[in-house]
Amino acid sequence: MMICAALALGACASDQSEPVVVNDNVTAGGAGAMADGLGPMQEGPTFHVTTEEEIADEVQEELGDEGLDASAISVRVDGTSVWLSGRVRDGAEWERAIAIADDVEGVETVDASELFYD
C-alpha cells in the first residue's frame, strides 16, 4: 500500500519505512525519494498549519511557563481568535496573560473581557 499524504509537495512513500521529512515536517512513512528533488535535509518552504487545539494547548502552556496560575485561566480558540476567561491576581497579570496569548503562533486576536482580577 502507498501513502501519499503530501501529493502537492511531491512526497509519496511506503507506510512500512521510516518517516519522510518534507520541508521540515514529517508527513508520511517511507524512505523513498521525493519527486520535487528536495531531500529530507535540504531547505525548502515550511508549511505548518496550526490547529485550534494546538493554539489552545500552547497558550495554556505558556501561561504556566510565565508564572501565571494557568489552572485559573480558561482558553477558548476559534480560528485565530483566543478568548481568555477566569481570574488573575491583578492588572499586571491580566496584561501579561493577554501578551502571552498574543505571542503564540497562529493567534491574531485576544479577547480577555471575561478574564477578571481583584
DSSP file (Angstrom, degrees, kcal/mol; ACC not computed):
  #  RESIDUE AA STRUCTURE BP1 BP2  ACC     N-H-->O    O-->H-N    N-H-->O    O-->H-N    TCO  KAPPA ALPHA  PHI   PSI    X-CA   Y-CA   Z-CA
    1    1 A M              0   0    0      0, 0.0    14,-0.9     0, 0.0     2,-0.4   0.000 360.0 360.0 360.0 140.6    0.0    0.0    0.0
    2    2 A M  E     -A   14   0A   0     12,-0.2     2,-0.5    13,-0.1    12,-0.2  -0.865 360.0-151.5-107.7 140.8    1.3    3.5   -0.8
    3    3 A I  E     -A   13   0A   0     10,-2.2    10,-2.1    -2,-0.4     2,-0.3  -0.951  12.3-179.4-108.7 127.9    0.7    6.6    1.3
    4    4 A C  E >   +     0   0A   0     -2,-0.5     3,-0.7     8,-0.2     8,-0.1  -0.608  21.0 150.7-123.9  69.8    0.6    9.9   -0.5
    5    5 A A  E 3  S+     0   0A   0     -2,-0.3     3,-0.1     1,-0.3    -1,-0.1   0.666  76.0  37.2 -76.9 -17.0    0.0   12.4    2.4
    6    6 A A  E >>> +A   11   0A   0      5,-1.0     5,-2.0    -3,-0.1     3,-1.1  -0.327  65.8 147.7-132.6  53.2    1.8   15.2    0.7
    7    7 A L  G X45S+     0   0    0     -3,-0.7     3,-1.1     1,-0.3    -1,-0.1   0.868  73.3  58.3 -56.8 -39.4    0.9   14.9   -3.0
    8    8 A A  G 345S+     0   0    0      1,-0.3    -1,-0.3    -3,-0.1    -2,-0.1   0.794 110.6  43.7 -63.4 -26.2    1.1   18.7   -3.5
    9    9 A L  G <45S-     0   0    0     -3,-1.1    27,-0.4     2,-0.1    -1,-0.3   0.483 117.8-113.3 -96.6  -4.3    4.7   18.6   -2.3
   10   10 A G  T <<5 +     0   0    0     -3,-1.1    25,-2.2    -4,-0.7     2,-0.6   0.716  67.6 139.8  85.2  20.6    5.6   15.5   -4.3
   11   11 A A  E   < +A    6   0A   0     -5,-2.0    -5,-1.0    23,-0.2     2,-0.4  -0.882  14.7 157.3-105.5 124.5    6.1   13.1   -1.4
   12   12 A C  E     +     0   0A   0     -2,-0.6     2,-0.3    21,-0.4    -8,-0.2  -0.993  10.9 158.6-139.6 138.7    4.9    9.5   -1.7
   13   13 A A  E     -A    3   0A   0    -10,-2.1   -10,-2.2    -2,-0.4    16,-0.2  -0.990  43.0 -90.2-156.6 161.3    6.3    6.6    0.3
   14   14 A S  E >   -A    2   0A   0     -2,-0.3     3,-0.9   -12,-0.2   -12,-0.2  -0.456  31.1-132.1 -71.3 146.5    5.6    3.2    1.6
   15   15 A D  T 3  S+     0   0    0    -14,-0.9    15,-0.2     1,-0.2    -1,-0.1   0.404  98.5  69.9 -81.5   4.4    3.9    3.0    5.0
   16   16 A Q  T 3  S+     0   0    0    -15,-0.2    -1,-0.2    13,-0.1     2,-0.2   0.242  91.3  66.7-104.7  12.8    6.4    0.3    6.2
   17   17 A S  S <  S-     0   0    0     -3,-0.9     3,-0.1     1,-0.2    -4,-0.0  -0.473  94.0 -61.9-120.2-170.7    9.5    2.5    6.3
   18   18 A E        -     0   0    0     11,-0.2    12,-2.6    -2,-0.2    -1,-0.2  -0.304  66.9 -83.4 -70.7 158.2   10.9    5.5    8.3
   19   19 A P  E     -B   29   0B   0      0, 0.0     2,-0.5     0, 0.0    10,-0.2  -0.294  39.5-133.3 -62.2 147.7    9.1    8.9    8.3
   20   20 A V  E     -B   28   0B   0      8,-3.0     7,-2.0    -3,-0.1     8,-0.8  -0.884  11.4-141.5-101.9 133.9    9.8   11.2    5.4
   21   21 A V  E     -B   26   0B   0     -2,-0.5     2,-0.6     5,-0.2     5,-0.3  -0.867  17.3-171.7 -97.8 120.0   10.6   14.8    6.2
   22   22 A V  E >  S-B   25   0B   0      3,-3.4     3,-1.5    -2,-0.6    17,-0.1  -0.949  73.5 -23.1-113.9 113.6    9.0   17.2    3.7
   23   23 A N  T 3  S-     0   0    0     -2,-0.6    24,-0.4     1,-0.3    -1,-0.2   0.918 128.9 -48.0  51.8  49.2   10.1   20.8    4.2
   24   24 A D  T 3  S+     0   0    0     16,-0.3     2,-0.4    18,-0.2    -1,-0.3   0.500 121.9 101.4  72.8   7.9   11.0   20.2    7.8
   25   25 A N  E <  S-B   22   0B   0     -3,-1.5    -3,-3.4    23,-0.0     2,-0.4  -0.981  73.3-125.5-125.3 134.9    7.7   18.4    8.6
   26   26 A V  E     +B   21   0B   0     -2,-0.4    -5,-0.2    -5,-0.3     3,-0.1  -0.647  42.0 158.2 -74.5 125.8    7.1   14.7    9.0
   27   27 A T  E     +     0   0B   0     -7,-2.0     2,-0.3    -2,-0.4    -1,-0.2   0.691  52.2   1.7-124.4 -29.2    4.3   13.9    6.6
   28   28 A A  E    S-B   20   0B   0     -8,-0.8    -8,-3.0     2,-0.1    -1,-0.4  -0.991  71.1 -96.0-158.4 158.7    4.3   10.2    5.6
   29   29 A G  E    S+B   19   0B   0     -2,-0.3   -26,-0.2   -10,-0.2   -11,-0.2  -0.474  72.2  74.0 -75.6 152.1    6.0    6.9    6.2
   30   30 A G        -     0   0    0    -12,-2.6    -2,-0.1   -17,-0.2   -15,-0.1  -0.263  64.1-125.7 125.3 153.1    8.7    5.8    3.8
   31   31 A A        +     0   0    0     -2,-0.1    -1,-0.1   -11,-0.1   -18,-0.1   0.161  62.7 131.3-113.2  16.1   12.3    6.4    2.8
   32   32 A G        -     0   0    0      1,-0.1     2,-0.1   -18,-0.1   -20,-0.0  -0.166  64.4 -91.4 -69.1 163.0   11.7    7.0   -0.9
   33   33 A A        -     0   0    0      1,-0.1     2,-0.4     6,-0.1   -21,-0.4  -0.348  40.0-115.3 -70.9 155.2   13.0    9.9   -2.9
   34   34 A M    >   -     0   0    0      1,-0.1     3,-1.9   -23,-0.1   -23,-0.2  -0.806  13.0-137.2 -97.8 133.9   10.9   13.0   -3.3
   35   35 A A  T 3  S+     0   0    0    -25,-2.2   -25,-0.1    -2,-0.4   -24,-0.1   0.755 100.5  60.1 -63.0 -27.3    9.6   13.9   -6.7
   36   36 A D  T 3  S-     0   0    0    -27,-0.4    -1,-0.3   -26,-0.3     3,-0.1   0.501 112.0-116.1 -83.5  -0.5   10.4   17.6   -6.4
   37   37 A G  S <  S+     0   0    0     -3,-1.9     2,-0.7     1,-0.3    -2,-0.1   0.369  74.3 128.3  87.9  -6.7   14.1   16.9   -5.8
   38   38 A L        -     0   0    0      4,-0.1    -1,-0.3     2,-0.0    -2,-0.2  -0.758  48.4-149.6 -86.1 117.9   14.2   18.2   -2.3
   39   39 A G    >   -     0   0    0     -2,-0.7     3,-1.6    -3,-0.1   -16,-0.2  -0.343  32.3 -96.2 -78.1 168.0   15.8   15.6    0.0
   40   40 A P  T 3  S+     0   0    0      0, 0.0   -16,-0.3     0, 0.0    -1,-0.1   0.742 124.6  43.7 -58.2 -24.4   14.8   15.4    3.7
   41   41 A M  T 3  S+     0   0    0      2,-0.1     2,-0.2   -18,-0.1   -19,-0.1   0.443  93.9 100.0-101.8  -0.5   17.8   17.5    4.7
   42   42 A Q  S <  S-     0   0    0     -3,-1.6   -18,-0.2     1,-0.1   -19,-0.2  -0.510  78.5-101.8 -87.4 155.8   17.5   20.2    2.0
   43   43 A E        +     0   0    0     -2,-0.2    -1,-0.1   -20,-0.1    -4,-0.1  -0.416  53.1 143.0 -72.8 148.1   16.0   23.6    2.5
   44   44 A G        -     0   0    0     -2,-0.1     2,-0.0    -6,-0.1   -22,-0.0  -0.948  55.4 -61.5-169.8 171.6   12.5   24.3    1.3
   45   45 A P        -     0   0    0      0, 0.0     2,-0.5     0, 0.0     0, 0.0  -0.350  49.6-129.0 -65.9 145.7    9.5   26.3    2.3
   46   46 A T        -     0   0    0    -22,-0.1     2,-0.6     2,-0.0   -22,-0.1  -0.851  18.3-166.5 -98.7 128.2    7.9   25.3    5.6
   47   47 A F        +     0   0    0     -2,-0.5     2,-0.5   -24,-0.4     0, 0.0  -0.943  17.0 166.2-114.8 108.5    4.1   24.6    5.5
   48   48 A H        -     0   0    0     -2,-0.6     2,-0.6     2,-0.0    -2,-0.0  -0.982  19.7-162.5-128.8 123.0    2.7   24.4    9.1
   49   49 A V        -     0   0    0     -2,-0.5     2,-0.6    57,-0.0    -2,-0.0  -0.914  11.8-151.2-103.7 120.1   -1.0   24.5    9.9
   50   50 A T        -     0   0    0     -2,-0.6     2,-0.1     4,-0.0    -2,-0.0  -0.817  13.1-146.2 -93.6 122.0   -1.7   25.3   13.5
   51   51 A T     >  -     0   0    0     -2,-0.6     4,-2.3     1,-0.1     5,-0.2  -0.383  24.4-111.2 -82.0 163.9   -4.9   23.8   14.7
   52   52 A E  H  > S+     0   0    0      1,-0.2     4,-2.6     2,-0.2     5,-0.2   0.884 120.2  52.9 -60.4 -38.7   -7.2   25.4   17.3
   53   53 A E  H  > S+     0   0    0      2,-0.2     4,-2.6     1,-0.2    -1,-0.2   0.907 108.2  49.7 -64.8 -41.5   -6.3   22.7   19.7
   54   54 A E  H  > S+     0   0    0      2,-0.2     4,-2.4     1,-0.2    -2,-0.2   0.908 111.5  49.1 -63.1 -41.6   -2.6   23.3   19.2
   55   55 A I  H  X S+     0   0    0     -4,-2.3     4,-2.8     2,-0.2     5,-0.2   0.947 112.3  47.7 -62.6 -48.1   -3.1   27.0   19.8
   56   56 A A  H  X S+     0   0    0     -4,-2.6     4,-2.5     1,-0.2    -2,-0.2   0.918 113.2  48.1 -60.4 -44.5   -5.1   26.5   23.0
   57   57 A D  H  X S+     0   0    0     -4,-2.6     4,-2.4     1,-0.2    -1,-0.2   0.910 113.0  48.1 -62.1 -42.8   -2.5   24.0   24.3
   58   58 A E  H  X S+     0   0    0     -4,-2.4     4,-2.7     2,-0.2     5,-0.2   0.910 111.6  49.1 -66.7 -42.7    0.3   26.4   23.6
   59   59 A V  H  X S+     0   0    0     -4,-2.8     4,-2.4     2,-0.2    -2,-0.2   0.949 113.0  47.8 -60.4 -48.5   -1.4   29.4   25.2
   60   60 A Q  H  X S+     0   0    0     -4,-2.5     4,-1.7    -5,-0.2    -2,-0.2   0.911 113.7  47.6 -59.8 -43.9   -2.2   27.3   28.3
   61   61 A E  H  X S+     0   0    0     -4,-2.4     4,-2.6     1,-0.2    -1,-0.2   0.919 111.9  49.0 -63.3 -45.4    1.4   26.0   28.5
   62   62 A E  H  X S+     0   0    0     -4,-2.7     4,-1.8     2,-0.2     6,-0.2   0.875 106.4  56.4 -65.2 -37.4    2.9   29.5   28.0
   63   63 A L  H  <>S+     0   0    0     -4,-2.4     5,-2.1    -5,-0.2    -1,-0.2   0.937 112.4  42.5 -58.5 -46.1    0.7   31.0   30.7
   64   64 A G  H ><5S+     0   0    0     -4,-1.7     3,-1.7     1,-0.2    -2,-0.2   0.895 111.3  54.6 -66.5 -41.1    2.0   28.4   33.2
   65   65 A D  H 3<5S+     0   0    0     -4,-2.6    -1,-0.2     1,-0.3    -2,-0.2   0.798 104.8  55.7 -63.0 -28.2    5.6   28.8   32.0
   66   66 A E  T 3<5S-     0   0    0     -4,-1.8    -1,-0.3    -5,-0.2    -2,-0.2   0.293 124.2-100.8 -90.9  10.1    5.4   32.5   32.6
   67   67 A G  T < 5S+     0   0    0     -3,-1.7     2,-0.2     1,-0.3    -3,-0.2   0.526  78.6 131.8  89.3   5.5    4.4   32.1   36.2
   68   68 A L  S   <S-     0   0    0     -5,-2.1     2,-1.7    -6,-0.2    -1,-0.3  -0.581  71.4-104.8 -85.9 155.8    0.7   32.7   36.0
   69   69 A D    >   -     0   0    0     -2,-0.2     3,-1.9     1,-0.2     4,-0.2  -0.621  41.1-177.4 -78.9  87.6   -1.8   30.2   37.6
   70   70 A A  G >  S+     0   0    0     -2,-1.7     3,-1.2     1,-0.3    -1,-0.2   0.742  75.2  66.9 -63.3 -23.6   -2.8   28.6   34.3
   71   71 A S  G 3  S+     0   0    0      1,-0.2    -1,-0.3    -3,-0.1    -2,-0.1   0.711  99.0  52.6 -70.6 -17.5   -5.3   26.4   36.1
   72   72 A A  G <  S+     0   0    0     -3,-1.9    15,-1.8    15,-0.1     2,-0.5   0.412 101.0  73.5 -94.1   0.2   -7.4   29.6   36.9
   73   73 A I  E <   -C   86   0C   0     -3,-1.2     2,-0.4    -4,-0.2    13,-0.2  -0.966  66.7-155.6-121.1 124.3   -7.4   30.7   33.2
   74   74 A S  E     -C   85   0C   0     11,-3.5    11,-2.1    -2,-0.5     2,-0.5  -0.770   8.6-154.5 -95.2 143.0   -9.6   29.0   30.6
   75   75 A V  E     -C   84   0C   0     -2,-0.4     2,-0.4     9,-0.2     9,-0.2  -0.975  12.2-179.2-121.3 126.8   -8.6   29.3   26.9
   76   76 A R  E     -C   83   0C   0      7,-2.3     7,-3.1    -2,-0.5     2,-0.4  -0.985   8.0-164.3-124.4 137.5  -11.0   29.0   24.0
   77   77 A V  E     +C   82   0C   0     -2,-0.4     2,-0.4     5,-0.2     5,-0.2  -0.974  15.1 176.2-126.8 134.8   -9.9   29.3   20.4
   78   78 A D  E >  S-C   81   0C   0      3,-2.4     3,-1.9    -2,-0.4     2,-0.5  -0.905  72.0 -49.7-134.9 106.7  -12.0   29.9   17.3
   79   79 A G  T 3  S-     0   0    0     -2,-0.4     0, 0.0     1,-0.3     0, 0.0  -0.562 123.1 -21.7  68.1-118.3   -9.8   30.2   14.2
   80   80 A T  T 3  S+     0   0    0     -2,-0.5    28,-3.1    27,-0.1    29,-1.5   0.249 117.5  99.5-107.4  10.6   -7.1   32.6   15.0
   81   81 A S  E <   -Cd  78 109C   0     -3,-1.9    -3,-2.4    27,-0.2     2,-0.4  -0.828  54.7-160.8-102.2 137.3   -9.0   34.3   17.9
   82   82 A V  E     -Cd  77 110C   0     27,-2.5    29,-3.0    -2,-0.4     2,-0.5  -0.947   3.0-160.9-118.5 135.9   -8.4   33.4   21.5
   83   83 A W  E     -Cd  76 111C   0     -7,-3.1    -7,-2.3    -2,-0.4     2,-0.4  -0.974   6.4-161.5-115.1 127.7  -10.7   34.1   24.5
   84   84 A L  E     +C   75   0C   0     27,-2.7    30,-0.8    -2,-0.5     2,-0.3  -0.906  15.5 170.5-106.4 135.1   -9.3   34.1   28.0
   85   85 A S  E     +Cd  74 114C   0    -11,-2.1   -11,-3.5    -2,-0.4     2,-0.4  -0.970  32.1  56.1-140.7 157.7  -11.6   33.7   30.9
   86   86 A G  E    S-Cd  73 115C   0     28,-2.2    30,-2.8    -2,-0.3     2,-0.4  -0.956  81.3 -49.7 126.4-146.0  -11.1   33.1   34.6
   87   87 A R  E     - d   0 116C   0    -15,-1.8     2,-0.3    -2,-0.4    30,-0.2  -0.996  36.4-178.3-141.1 137.1   -9.2   35.1   37.3
   88   88 A V  E     - d   0 117C   0     28,-2.8    30,-0.5    -2,-0.4     3,-0.1  -0.803  38.8-109.2-122.2 169.8   -5.8   36.5   37.7
   89   89 A R  S    S-     0   0    0     -2,-0.3    29,-0.6    28,-0.2     2,-0.3   0.880  83.9 -18.4 -70.5 -39.4   -4.3   38.3   40.8
   90   90 A D  S  > S-     0   0    0     27,-0.2     4,-2.0    28,-0.1     3,-0.2  -0.897  75.1 -78.9-157.6-179.5   -4.1   41.9   39.4
   91   91 A G  H  > S+     0   0    0     -2,-0.3     4,-2.4     1,-0.2     5,-0.2   0.829 121.9  57.3 -62.2 -34.2   -4.0   44.2   36.3
   92   92 A A  H  > S+     0   0    0      2,-0.2     4,-2.3     1,-0.2    -1,-0.2   0.914 108.9  45.5 -64.8 -42.2   -0.3   43.4   35.6
   93   93 A E  H  > S+     0   0    0      2,-0.2     4,-2.7     1,-0.2    -2,-0.2   0.867 110.0  55.7 -67.6 -35.4   -1.1   39.6   35.4
   94   94 A W  H  X S+     0   0    0     -4,-2.0     4,-1.8     2,-0.2    -2,-0.2   0.937 110.6  44.3 -59.9 -47.1   -4.1   40.5   33.2
   95   95 A E  H  X S+     0   0    0     -4,-2.4     4,-2.4     1,-0.2    -2,-0.2   0.894 112.9  51.6 -65.5 -40.5   -1.9   42.4   30.8
   96   96 A R  H  X S+     0   0    0     -4,-2.3     4,-3.0     2,-0.2     5,-0.2   0.906 107.1  53.5 -62.6 -41.9    0.7   39.6   30.8
   97   97 A A  H  X S+     0   0    0     -4,-2.7     4,-2.3     1,-0.2    -1,-0.2   0.915 110.8  46.4 -60.2 -43.0   -1.9   36.9   30.0
   98   98 A I  H  X S+     0   0    0     -4,-1.8     4,-2.5     2,-0.2    -1,-0.2   0.931 113.9  47.8 -64.4 -45.6   -3.0   38.9   27.0
   99   99 A A  H  X S+     0   0    0     -4,-2.4     4,-1.4     2,-0.2    -2,-0.2   0.899 111.7  50.6 -63.4 -41.1    0.5   39.5   25.8
  100  100 A I  H  < S+     0   0    0     -4,-3.0     4,-0.5     2,-0.2     3,-0.4   0.943 112.9  45.3 -62.1 -48.5    1.5   35.8   26.3
  101  101 A A  H >< S+     0   0    0     -4,-2.3     3,-1.2     1,-0.2    -2,-0.2   0.902 111.0  53.8 -61.8 -41.3   -1.6   34.6   24.3
  102  102 A D  H 3< S+     0   0    0     -4,-2.5    -1,-0.2     1,-0.3    -2,-0.2   0.779 103.2  58.0 -65.4 -27.0   -0.9   37.2   21.6
  103  103 A D  T 3< S+     0   0    0     -4,-1.4    -1,-0.3    -3,-0.4     2,-0.2   0.573  81.5 106.2 -80.9  -9.3    2.7   36.0   21.2
  104  104 A V  S X  S-     0   0    0     -3,-1.2     3,-2.0    -4,-0.5   -49,-0.1  -0.519  84.1-101.4 -75.0 136.4    1.6   32.4   20.4
  105  105 A E  T 3  S+     0   0    0      1,-0.2    -1,-0.1    -2,-0.2     3,-0.1  -0.309 107.0  24.2 -57.4 132.2    2.0   31.4   16.7
  106  106 A G  T 3  S+     0   0    0      1,-0.3     2,-0.5    -4,-0.1    -1,-0.2   0.252  90.7 121.5  97.6 -11.3   -1.3   31.5   14.9
  107  107 A V    <   +     0   0    0     -3,-2.0    -1,-0.3     1,-0.2   -26,-0.2  -0.743  24.2 163.4 -90.7 128.1   -3.0   34.0   17.2
  108  108 A E        +     0   0    0    -28,-3.1     2,-0.3    -2,-0.5   -27,-0.2   0.709  66.4  23.4-109.9 -33.4   -4.3   37.2   15.6
  109  109 A T  E     -d   81   0C   0    -29,-1.5   -27,-2.5    -8,-0.1     2,-0.4  -0.985  58.7-160.7-137.3 148.6   -6.7   38.5   18.3
  110  110 A V  E     -d   82   0C   0     -2,-0.3     2,-0.5   -29,-0.2   -27,-0.2  -0.996   2.5-165.8-129.2 128.3   -7.1   38.0   22.0
  111  111 A D  E     +d   83   0C   0    -29,-3.0   -27,-2.7    -2,-0.4     3,-0.2  -0.965  15.2 167.2-113.4 118.2  -10.3   38.8   24.0
  112  112 A A  E >   +     0   0C   0     -2,-0.5     3,-1.8   -29,-0.2    -1,-0.1  -0.010  36.9 121.3-117.0  26.9   -9.9   39.0   27.8
  113  113 A S  E 3  S+     0   0C   0      1,-0.3    -1,-0.1   -28,-0.0   -28,-0.1   0.691  81.1  45.1 -66.7 -16.8  -13.3   40.5   28.6
  114  114 A E  E 3  S+d   85   0C   0    -30,-0.8   -28,-2.2    -3,-0.2     2,-0.6   0.172  89.4  97.9-110.7  16.7  -14.1   37.5   30.8
  115  115 A L  E <   -d   86   0C   0     -3,-1.8     2,-0.2   -30,-0.3   -28,-0.2  -0.931  60.7-170.5-103.4 114.8  -10.7   37.4   32.5
  116  116 A F  E     -d   87   0C   0    -30,-2.8   -28,-2.8    -2,-0.6     2,-0.3  -0.676  16.3-172.8-111.8 158.5  -11.1   39.2   35.8
  117  117 A Y  E      d   88   0C   0     -2,-0.2   -28,-0.2   -30,-0.2   -27,-0.2  -0.959 360.0 360.0-141.9 161.4   -8.8   40.5   38.6
  118  118 A D              0   0    0    -29,-0.6   -28,-0.1   -30,-0.5   -29,-0.1   0.457 360.0 360.0 -79.7 360.0   -9.4   41.9   42.1
